[in-house]
Amino acid sequence: MVGIHNVVRSRRRAALTAAALGVASVLLALTGCSSGGSTGSSNGSYGFPEAKQDTSSRITVWVDADRQAAVKAFEKDNPETKIKVVTYDGSANGSNSFKTKMQLFDRAGSGWPDVVFSSQNTDAAWASQKTAGKQAFAAVLDKGLVPKTILDGFAEGALNPCTVEGQVYCLRNDLAQAVLWYNKSLMDKFGYTLPTTWEDYQALGEKVAKEHPGYIVGTAGDAWTPEVFMWGSKCQANDITGPRTVTVNTDTTECKRAATLLDTLRENGTVPVVSVFTPEFVKKYTGKVLMMPGPAWYAGAIFNNPQSLNVPAGQLGVAAPLPWNGEDKAVTGNVGGGTWFISSHSKNLKAAEKFVQYVTTADAYQVELAPGYPAYAEAAQKWVAKQDASKYYATPLQPIVTAASQIWDGWGYGIFSQEAIWAKTITPGVTAGKTIVDMLPAWQQAIENQAKVDGYTVK
Amino acid sequence: MALAPVSDRLAADATSRRRPVRPQGRAPGRVPIGYLFVSLYTLLALAFGILPAVYAVFLAFTKVDGGFAGFDNFVKVVTDFRFVPAVLHVTFYLVIWLIMLVVFVVVLALIVHAVKVRWAGTALRFVYYLPGALAGASSVLLWLFVLDPTASPVSGLLRLMGMNSFVQVIQPGNLPAIFAIIAFWTGAGGWIVIMYGALNNVSSDVIEAARIDGANAVQIALRIQLPMLRKWIAYMGVMSLAAGTQLFVEPQLLSQASNAVVPNDYSVNQLAYQYAFQQNDFNGAAAISLILLLVALLLSWVFVTRGGLFEKE
């Protein structure tokens, strides 16, 4: 009988919020600190209250599994700087570990890591803000902590997700601009020419459905579908106009044309609602991907990956983002791209800055080891040259470089996740047979609701 | 020293005979070991049960800056657009799960108890108990495979029901049933063993008498065994209700596994978690926790009184 009690109780006890609150209260009691949150703070020279500095102290660095290579590269080149590495889930899939832990440290008044890597572009929105009277987690980087020459070296617009009210709170690790990936060998075999507008793309999709059923021209099963198609169509679903203001308007031609395109190609099976990271996708579509609009990191994560599509060398081509008919300039969306934060509570800001500068700019990591397109322009050039030299791609990678500066700035980086809203609102609806065009008002309502509970004023 | 009257001494003797184990009757020098046994439990219950609950009450009635908030936090969370759906989700899940649990556990326990072949009965109890050995998050991870038609060992069955992809399986309408099945699978085995033990306590004389009176197995189950199991069923109800209202692990893991297609604010407990850690609003989270506590207490009270859990034989 003792067993069943344990089984029934322990299943959910761990999850009880009350327990979390309890831990927080115990931490509060232990530290004897119930106010402030900054450790021995005084107004520092970098534009935020600094902790007492100790340049010989060890820094704690939080990274996801993929960024361990960056830490190793740094340690090799800088053996005199002592680092403690903590691997965490990097906020993947909106698990919010980063935010959750920092809020508990805020309440406890100690425990913050010195450097954190995050894969969510929504993090600067909260990390830059004081919450409940507690000092903002992220250190201001452009008031002297990081040299201006380094900040200026990032690609145009690369630091937008890190910039809140004109101040920079993080450094970008890599960019995730969406481009048009395609299989050059298949396109040549079928006798198709590359589309030059989204309308062309849709027409080609309809042609593929008739002439080569089973082949696909994209996917719409992932949470970042709106960031590829809606963002790239200038749909004003996420126009963050201030730290706590957002404009949401999905009742526009821009939103409707992208939704119609998706609906058409979804219905004829050329843009299936299947996530690229499912076994189903690999099983059904290996060798069947004719085109796929998506972020730069698709190259390594999906195409040139033996666990995924495993496209052989010499087949994968890349084209610049597509414009819509009548628009002279194409814009594109952005799907992630990691960011590095320095804690404003750090006792060794110098070492933390040295680390963050290294992992974002040094060739030893960004060019030699990094799987994604570097945000630091100089490293990006070398990275592209290295990729071109690998002879893997069927076409030059220049379109990726072009796309880096084409990310539409009408879609911002708020505190709430557009991906999560899309996933829970649109994906089940589509699966149940509704069209995205019909669901645009529901999408608008869901964004507004979420924005409001996060304290945003919706216009 | 004057002796007490005989009548008084007799009365005192009678009293001590009737109540032989009063604390005063303890032999001198004996350690009150009972207190030692409960002390650790009491300390842990205080640290991780009572104190957090008191802290939650404090938080629920205060503002972020510490001032008295009255019922503002409660009004805020109840009017949140996510609150009513979350309550409905948990309610649907509870209704399905509790009915499933009571019906199947009792029926299966009766069947196991009726099996007279010794090895078969033991084997059945073992088989029923086995899924419960895989508890908590690990069982949900296992279920993620079962629910994905591309990886599931029962993919044929899923396809028969018209579900060809993971997203089709985890459609909002299916979720209460899915969570109920997961919870049943991992929890029912233990309860079957408990019910089996309770059935063993039903006097064989009573069963024998019923049999002589001409009752068949079904009549014995319905007229004798079931009424005598009432307390145990109520006990199962209370325990399961407390666990069920706290639904968290299943939707949380499914939310992560489905890249947020299952919302991360599906259950009331998840909503409290969102308040605390997404919105940094511990006061709102505490208010939700208290509402949850009150509802669980109220429903438990119904089970306890209707099930006669504290009635003496």
Contacts between the chains, C-beta under 8 A, distances in Angstrom:
chain1	res1	chain2	res2	distance
A	1	B	194	6.3
A	1	B	197	7.8
A	3	B	190	6.2
A	4	B	132	7.9
A	4	B	190	3.7
A	4	B	191	6.5
A	4	B	193	7.5
A	4	B	194	5.9
A	4	B	239	7.9
A	5	B	239	7.5
A	7	B	132	5.7
A	7	B	135	5.3
A	7	B	186	7.6
A	7	B	187	6.6
A	7	B	190	5.4
A	8	B	187	6.1
A	8	B	190	7.4
A	8	B	239	5.4
A	8	B	240	6.9
A	8	B	243	5.0
A	9	B	239	8.0
A	9	B	243	6.9
A	10	B	135	7.0
A	10	B	136	6.7
A	11	B	135	5.7
A	11	B	136	5.1
A	11	B	186	7.2
A	11	B	187	7.5
A	11	B	243	6.3
A	11	B	249	6.7
A	12	B	243	5.5
A	12	B	246	4.2
A	12	B	247	7.4
A	12	B	248	5.7
A	12	B	249	6.3
A	12	B	269	7.7
A	13	B	246	8.0
A	14	B	136	7.5
A	14	B	249	7.7
A	15	B	246	6.8
A	15	B	248	3.7
A	15	B	249	5.5
A	15	B	252	7.2
A	15	B	269	6.4
A	15	B	273	7.7
A	16	B	246	6.2
A	16	B	248	7.7
A	16	B	269	7.2
A	16	B	289	7.9
A	17	B	269	6.3
A	17	B	272	4.2
A	17	B	273	5.5
A	17	B	276	5.9
A	17	B	285	5.5
A	17	B	288	7.6
A	17	B	289	5.4
A	18	B	52	4.8
A	18	B	53	6.3
A	18	B	56	5.6
A	18	B	289	5.1
A	18	B	293	7.9
A	19	B	48	6.4
A	19	B	52	6.3
A	20	B	273	7.7
A	20	B	276	6.6
A	21	B	52	5.4
A	21	B	55	5.9
A	21	B	56	5.7
A	21	B	59	6.9
A	21	B	276	7.3
A	21	B	282	6.6
A	21	B	285	7.1
A	21	B	286	6.4
A	21	B	289	7.4
A	22	B	47	7.5
A	22	B	48	5.6
A	22	B	51	6.3
A	22	B	52	2.9
A	22	B	55	6.8
A	24	B	282	7.4
A	25	B	51	6.7
A	25	B	52	6.5
A	25	B	55	4.6
A	26	B	47	7.1
A	26	B	51	8.0
A	93	B	256	5.0
A	93	B	259	5.7
A	93	B	260	6.8
A	94	B	256	7.7
A	94	B	260	5.6
A	94	B	264	6.6
A	95	B	256	5.9
A	96	B	277	6.1
A	96	B	278	6.2
A	99	B	277	6.3
A	99	B	278	7.1
A	100	B	277	4.1
A	103	B	276	7.6
A	103	B	277	5.9
A	103	B	280	5.4
A	107	B	282	7.8
A	126	B	280	7.8
A	131	B	280	4.7
A	132	B	64	4.9
A	132	B	280	6.0
A	133	B	64	7.4
A	133	B	65	6.9
A	221	B	167	7.2
A	222	B	259	6.6
A	223	B	259	4.7
A	223	B	260	5.7
A	223	B	261	8.0
A	273	B	165	8.0
A	273	B	167	6.9
A	274	B	165	6.7
A	275	B	259	6.4
A	277	B	259	8.0
A	278	B	148	7.8
A	278	B	150	6.9
A	278	B	166	6.8
A	279	B	148	7.7
A	279	B	150	4.9
A	279	B	151	5.9
A	280	B	148	7.9
A	280	B	149	7.8
A	280	B	150	4.2
A	280	B	165	6.2
A	280	B	166	7.4
A	283	B	150	6.5
A	417	B	260	7.5
A	419	B	259	7.7
A	419	B	260	6.6
A	420	B	260	4.1
A	420	B	263	7.6
A	420	B	264	6.7
A	423	B	258	7.5
A	423	B	259	5.7
A	423	B	260	3.9
A	423	B	261	4.8
A	424	B	260	5.9
A	424	B	261	6.3
A	424	B	262	7.4
A	424	B	263	4.1
A	427	B	167	6.2
A	427	B	261	4.9
A	428	B	167	7.2
A	428	B	171	5.6
A	428	B	172	5.6
A	428	B	261	6.2
A	431	B	165	7.6
A	431	B	167	4.9
A	431	B	168	5.6
A	431	B	171	6.3
A	432	B	171	6.3
A	449	B	81	4.7
A	449	B	82	7.9
A	453	B	80	6.1
A	453	B	81	7.2
A	453	B	82	7.3
A	453	B	279	6.8
A	454	B	278	7.6
A	454	B	279	6.3
A	455	B	279	7.5
